[in-house]
Amino acid sequence: MTLQELKKIINEKYLHRGKTITYHDQRNPNETHTIVEEFTLSSGRKSSLYFDLKSLFGNLHDVQILCEAVWWRLREFSPPISHFESFGGTELGGAIFAAHLMHSHPRNFSVCYIRKQSLPREHGLKKMIEGAPKSKILLVDDVISTGKTVIDAMNECVKAGYEVSDVLCVINRMNDYDTEQFENVIGLTIHSLFRERDFDV
């Protein structure tokens, strides 16, 4: 029930669909054409759908339902959730998501945040990863579109001595073939609550 409730919430409040625009052909006024407005995703991809999960993370009621759905989903996890010591949140959505998960679970999970910057920081301790020390981490992202953010985060974690084998996301936008290729080539298993096709696209 929780997954269905969460899907309904996302569909009604956080999924934006591009407007359909109808226009007349100037050369033939009797002919009409339609186009669908597209959003530019962080990956650079264009899509008529935009999942605004960062707004969901700011709604206490909705994020509680999200966390309940995650813990329900993780009961089927292999390896089991007890295998992991920390959540590794990608910047920015994954970091917020990871913090919510940490606070919603009775076990004492810790969290680390992985920066997106391609160059090391020039101030403070100049760290690319903040938070939990080296540990077995479950990477966390809100939406996976191409997997690039996750790959970059994994590389930073491995370089810093973390053990990474799995990634959890709310929505995986990749198709089955791309997901399989990602898992085989990169070596990370993707666990998602939903696929893009679950939202009647």
C-alpha positions as CSV (number, residue, x, y, z in Angstrom):
1,M,0.0,0.0,0.0
2,T,2.9,2.4,0.9
3,L,4.4,2.1,-2.6
4,Q,1.1,2.8,-4.3
5,E,0.5,5.7,-2.0
6,L,3.9,7.1,-2.7
7,K,3.4,6.7,-6.5
8,K,0.1,8.6,-6.3
9,I,1.8,11.4,-4.3
10,I,4.6,11.7,-6.9
11,N,2.2,11.5,-9.8
12,E,0.0,14.3,-8.4
13,K,2.4,16.6,-6.8
14,Y,6.0,16.1,-8.1
15,L,5.8,14.9,-11.6
16,H,5.7,17.8,-14.2
17,R,4.6,17.0,-17.7
18,G,5.5,19.2,-20.6
19,K,2.6,21.1,-22.1
20,T,1.2,20.1,-25.4
21,I,1.3,23.0,-27.9
22,T,-0.8,23.0,-31.0
23,Y,0.1,25.3,-33.9
24,H,-1.0,25.9,-37.5
25,D,1.3,25.3,-40.4
26,Q,2.0,28.7,-41.9
27,R,2.3,27.2,-45.4
28,N,-1.0,25.3,-45.0
29,P,-3.4,27.0,-42.5
30,N,-5.7,24.0,-42.5
31,E,-2.9,21.8,-41.2
32,T,-2.1,21.7,-37.5
33,H,0.9,20.2,-35.6
34,T,1.5,19.4,-32.0
35,I,4.7,19.4,-30.0
36,V,5.3,18.6,-26.4
37,E,7.3,21.0,-24.2
38,E,10.6,19.4,-23.0
39,F,12.6,19.9,-19.8
40,T,16.4,19.8,-19.7
41,L,17.6,17.3,-17.1
42,S,20.8,17.6,-15.1
43,S,22.3,15.0,-17.4
44,G,21.7,17.3,-20.4
45,R,19.0,14.9,-21.7
46,K,15.7,16.4,-22.9
47,S,12.4,14.9,-21.6
48,S,8.7,15.8,-21.5
49,L,8.7,14.6,-17.9
50,Y,10.4,16.1,-14.9
51,F,10.4,14.5,-11.4
52,D,10.8,17.2,-8.8
53,L,11.8,15.0,-5.9
54,K,13.8,17.7,-4.1
55,S,10.5,19.4,-3.4
56,L,9.2,16.1,-2.0
57,F,12.1,16.0,0.4
58,G,10.9,19.3,1.9
59,N,7.5,17.9,2.7
60,L,7.5,16.1,6.1
61,H,4.4,14.0,5.5
62,D,5.5,12.9,2.0
63,V,9.1,12.2,2.9
64,Q,7.9,9.9,5.8
65,I,5.8,7.9,3.3
66,L,8.9,7.8,1.0
67,C,11.1,6.4,3.8
68,E,8.5,3.8,4.8
69,A,8.4,2.7,1.2
70,V,12.2,2.4,1.1
71,W,12.4,0.3,4.2
72,W,9.6,-2.0,2.8
73,R,11.6,-2.3,-0.4
74,L,14.9,-3.0,1.4
75,R,13.3,-6.1,3.0
76,E,13.9,-7.8,-0.3
77,F,17.5,-6.5,-0.6
78,S,20.4,-8.7,-1.5
79,P,22.8,-8.1,0.2
80,P,20.6,-7.4,3.2
81,I,20.6,-3.8,4.6
82,S,22.6,-5.1,7.6
83,H,25.6,-5.5,5.1
84,F,25.9,-1.7,4.9
85,E,27.3,0.7,7.5
86,S,26.5,4.1,5.9
87,F,24.5,5.8,3.2
88,G,26.5,7.7,0.6
89,G,24.4,10.6,-0.8
90,T,25.2,12.1,-4.1
91,E,25.0,15.9,-4.4
92,L,22.3,17.3,-4.1
93,G,19.2,15.2,-4.1
94,G,20.9,12.0,-2.9
95,A,22.5,13.9,0.0
96,I,19.1,15.1,1.3
97,F,17.5,11.6,0.7
98,A,20.3,9.9,2.6
99,A,19.8,12.2,5.6
100,H,16.1,11.5,5.7
101,L,16.8,7.7,5.6
102,M,19.3,8.0,8.4
103,H,16.8,9.8,10.7
104,S,14.0,7.4,9.8
105,H,15.7,4.1,10.8
106,P,16.2,2.9,14.4
107,R,19.6,1.5,13.5
108,N,22.6,3.8,13.9
109,F,23.4,4.4,10.2
110,S,25.8,7.1,9.3
111,V,25.9,9.3,6.2
112,C,28.5,10.7,3.9
113,Y,28.0,13.3,1.2
114,I,29.8,13.0,-2.1
115,R,30.4,16.2,-4.0
116,K,29.9,16.7,-7.8
117,Q,32.8,19.0,-8.3
118,S,35.3,17.9,-10.9
119,L,38.1,19.7,-9.1
120,P,39.1,19.4,-5.4
121,R,37.8,22.1,-3.1
122,E,40.2,25.0,-2.4
123,H,38.9,25.8,1.1
124,G,38.3,24.1,4.4
125,L,39.7,20.5,4.5
126,K,39.4,20.3,0.7
127,K,37.5,17.0,0.9
128,M,35.3,15.5,-1.9
129,I,33.5,13.3,0.6
130,E,32.1,14.7,3.9
131,G,30.8,12.7,6.8
132,A,31.0,9.0,7.6
133,P,34.6,7.5,7.6
134,K,35.6,4.7,5.3
135,S,32.9,2.0,5.4
136,K,30.6,-0.2,3.4
137,I,28.2,2.3,1.9
138,L,24.9,2.1,0.0
139,L,25.0,4.9,-2.6
140,V,21.8,6.9,-2.7
141,D,20.4,9.2,-5.4
142,D,16.9,10.6,-6.0
143,V,16.6,10.1,-9.8
144,I,19.0,8.2,-12.1
145,S,18.8,9.4,-15.7
146,T,22.0,8.2,-17.3
147,G,24.0,7.0,-14.3
148,K,26.8,9.5,-14.7
149,T,26.3,11.1,-11.3
150,V,26.4,7.7,-9.6
151,I,29.5,6.6,-11.5
152,D,31.3,9.8,-10.5
153,A,30.3,9.3,-6.9
154,M,31.4,5.7,-6.9
155,N,34.8,6.6,-8.3
156,E,35.3,9.2,-5.6
157,C,34.2,6.7,-2.9
158,V,36.5,4.0,-4.2
159,K,39.4,6.4,-4.4
160,A,38.8,7.4,-0.8
161,G,38.7,3.8,0.4
162,Y,35.0,3.2,0.7
163,E,33.4,-0.2,-0.3
164,V,30.6,0.3,-2.9
165,S,28.5,-2.4,-4.5
166,D,24.9,-1.1,-4.7
167,V,22.9,2.1,-5.4
168,L,19.4,3.0,-4.2
169,C,17.2,5.5,-6.0
170,V,13.6,6.5,-6.0
171,I,13.2,6.5,-9.8
172,N,15.3,4.9,-12.4
173,R,14.8,6.6,-15.8
174,M,17.0,4.2,-17.7
175,N,15.5,1.5,-19.8
176,D,16.1,-2.2,-19.2
177,Y,18.9,-2.5,-21.7
178,D,20.8,0.6,-20.3
179,T,20.3,-0.6,-16.7
180,E,21.7,-4.0,-17.5
181,Q,24.7,-2.5,-19.3
182,F,25.3,-0.1,-16.4
183,E,25.2,-3.0,-13.9
184,N,27.5,-5.2,-16.0
185,V,30.0,-2.6,-17.0
186,I,30.2,-0.5,-13.9
187,G,29.6,-3.3,-11.4
188,L,26.9,-1.5,-9.3
189,T,23.5,-3.0,-8.8
190,I,20.6,-0.5,-9.1
191,H,17.7,-0.8,-6.7
192,S,14.8,1.5,-7.4
193,L,11.4,2.1,-6.0
194,F,10.0,2.9,-9.4
195,R,10.9,2.9,-13.1
196,E,10.0,5.8,-15.3
197,R,7.4,3.6,-17.1
198,D,5.5,3.2,-13.9
199,F,4.1,6.7,-14.4
200,D,2.1,6.0,-17.5
201,V,4.6,7.7,-19.9
